[in-house]
Amino acid sequence: LSTLSAVLMIAGAFFFFTASIGMLRFPDFYTRMHAAGKGDTLGAFLMLSGMALYNLNAGFTLFAFLVSVKIMLIAVFIFIANPTACHAITKAALDAGVAPWTKDKTVVSSQE
């Protein structure tokens, strides 16, 4: 059980790391938001899942089970709220006129 929790936490750290690389390397706001939204959501879900499993490793008591359930409820909330927030921020940027990056530097306008 502790090995599985370690694998989940390492996988979560990997997705956090790749999301931070995406934030530094991608060319514009929209692709950076995509990297942040996807990487942080999956990274947080995997890390919290690993923590919930690790919490049960010491002994399966009612208290440990309830703490693990609370950790998983936090993970589900992040799994729902983070993509919604990224979509809202991206839509606000599009409405504010932030132009997406294009390879040939053409201007892209928002379609209403």
One Martini backbone bead per residue (centre of mass of N, CA, C, O) as a GRO file, in nm:
protein
  112
    1LEU     BB    1   0.056   0.063  -0.019
    2SER     BB    2   0.309   0.251  -0.006
    3THR     BB    3   0.397   0.210  -0.299
    4LEU     BB    4   0.144   0.326  -0.435
    5SER     BB    5   0.162   0.605  -0.302
    6ALA     BB    6   0.441   0.675  -0.419
    7VAL     BB    7   0.362   0.655  -0.716
    8LEU     BB    8   0.142   0.873  -0.709
    9MET     BB    9   0.326   1.106  -0.608
   10ILE     BB   10   0.529   1.095  -0.839
   11ALA     BB   11   0.325   1.143  -1.065
   12GLY     BB   12   0.228   1.418  -0.958
   13ALA     BB   13   0.505   1.557  -0.972
   14PHE     BB   14   0.540   1.521  -1.274
   15PHE     BB   15   0.292   1.696  -1.359
   16PHE     BB   16   0.387   1.953  -1.221
   17PHE     BB   17   0.654   1.977  -1.376
   18THR     BB   18   0.535   1.983  -1.669
   19ALA     BB   19   0.358   2.232  -1.619
   20SER     BB   20   0.594   2.427  -1.560
   21ILE     BB   21   0.727   2.394  -1.833
   22GLY     BB   22   0.482   2.491  -1.998
   23MET     BB   23   0.478   2.779  -1.873
   24LEU     BB   24   0.767   2.849  -1.998
   25ARG     BB   25   0.746   2.740  -2.316
   26PHE     BB   26   0.497   2.854  -2.405
   27PRO     BB   27   0.383   3.124  -2.616
   28ASP     BB   28   0.094   3.159  -2.472
   29PHE     BB   29  -0.176   3.190  -2.273
   30TYR     BB   30  -0.346   2.941  -2.369
   31THR     BB   31  -0.126   2.719  -2.349
   32ARG     BB   32  -0.060   2.775  -2.051
   33MET     BB   33  -0.342   2.710  -1.941
   34HIS     BB   34  -0.345   2.420  -2.036
   35ALA     BB   35  -0.104   2.324  -1.870
   36ALA     BB   36  -0.211   2.409  -1.593
   37GLY     BB   37  -0.482   2.260  -1.591
   38LYS     BB   38  -0.391   1.968  -1.647
   39GLY     BB   39  -0.144   1.930  -1.456
   40ASP     BB   40  -0.271   2.022  -1.184
   41THR     BB   41  -0.509   1.833  -1.173
   42LEU     BB   42  -0.358   1.561  -1.192
   43GLY     BB   43  -0.146   1.613  -0.974
   44ALA     BB   44  -0.341   1.657  -0.735
   45PHE     BB   45  -0.494   1.390  -0.756
   46LEU     BB   46  -0.248   1.202  -0.717
   47MET     BB   47  -0.139   1.316  -0.451
   48LEU     BB   48  -0.401   1.280  -0.281
   49SER     BB   49  -0.425   0.978  -0.326
   50GLY     BB   50  -0.157   0.906  -0.193
   51MET     BB   51  -0.227   1.028   0.085
   52ALA     BB   52  -0.474   0.854   0.146
   53LEU     BB   53  -0.321   0.585   0.139
   54TYR     BB   54  -0.102   0.655   0.351
   55ASN     BB   55  -0.302   0.697   0.586
   56LEU     BB   56  -0.384   0.378   0.581
   57ASN     BB   57  -0.104   0.238   0.655
   58ALA     BB   58  -0.102   0.242   0.978
   59GLY     BB   59  -0.423   0.195   0.989
   60PHE     BB   60  -0.758   0.066   0.999
   61THR     BB   61  -0.945   0.325   1.089
   62LEU     BB   62  -1.192   0.545   1.124
   63PHE     BB   63  -1.019   0.799   1.122
   64ALA     BB   64  -0.847   0.732   0.872
   65PHE     BB   65  -1.085   0.700   0.678
   66LEU     BB   66  -1.205   0.989   0.710
   67VAL     BB   67  -0.953   1.138   0.615
   68SER     BB   68  -0.941   1.003   0.333
   69VAL     BB   69  -1.217   1.104   0.241
   70LYS     BB   70  -1.150   1.406   0.261
   71ILE     BB   71  -0.918   1.403   0.060
   72MET     BB   72  -1.094   1.299  -0.181
   73LEU     BB   73  -1.290   1.541  -0.179
   74ILE     BB   74  -1.075   1.745  -0.252
   75ALA     BB   75  -0.995   1.612  -0.520
   76VAL     BB   76  -1.274   1.639  -0.655
   77PHE     BB   77  -1.293   1.944  -0.636
   78ILE     BB   78  -1.041   2.002  -0.808
   79PHE     BB   79  -1.137   1.836  -1.058
   80ILE     BB   80  -1.373   2.051  -1.104
   81ALA     BB   81  -1.261   2.352  -1.052
   82ASN     BB   82  -1.006   2.390  -1.231
   83PRO     BB   83  -1.129   2.374  -1.522
   84THR     BB   84  -1.337   2.597  -1.472
   85ALA     BB   85  -1.136   2.825  -1.412
   86CYS     BB   86  -0.975   2.808  -1.676
   87HIS     BB   87  -1.212   2.870  -1.860
   88ALA     BB   88  -1.285   3.149  -1.741
   89ILE     BB   89  -1.008   3.284  -1.792
   90THR     BB   90  -0.998   3.233  -2.098
   91LYS     BB   91  -1.263   3.380  -2.168
   92ALA     BB   92  -1.173   3.655  -2.055
   93ALA     BB   93  -0.932   3.689  -2.247
   94LEU     BB   94  -1.093   3.677  -2.509
   95ASP     BB   95  -1.285   3.919  -2.436
   96ALA     BB   96  -1.026   4.120  -2.395
   97GLY     BB   97  -0.824   4.047  -2.660
   98VAL     BB   98  -0.646   3.805  -2.648
   99ALA     BB   99  -0.421   3.681  -2.862
  100PRO     BB  100  -0.343   3.425  -3.035
  101TRP     BB  101  -0.108   3.214  -3.136
  102THR     BB  102   0.071   3.216  -3.447
  103LYS     BB  103   0.287   3.113  -3.686
  104ASP     BB  104   0.209   3.361  -3.907
  105LYS     BB  105   0.093   3.621  -3.749
  106THR     BB  106  -0.205   3.616  -3.737
  107VAL     BB  107  -0.514   3.750  -3.685
  108VAL     BB  108  -0.735   3.670  -3.415
  109SER     BB  109  -1.072   3.667  -3.370
  110SER     BB  110  -1.353   3.676  -3.206
  111GLN     BB  111  -1.638   3.463  -3.192
  112GLU     BB  112  -1.989   3.575  -3.166
   0.00000   0.00000   0.00000
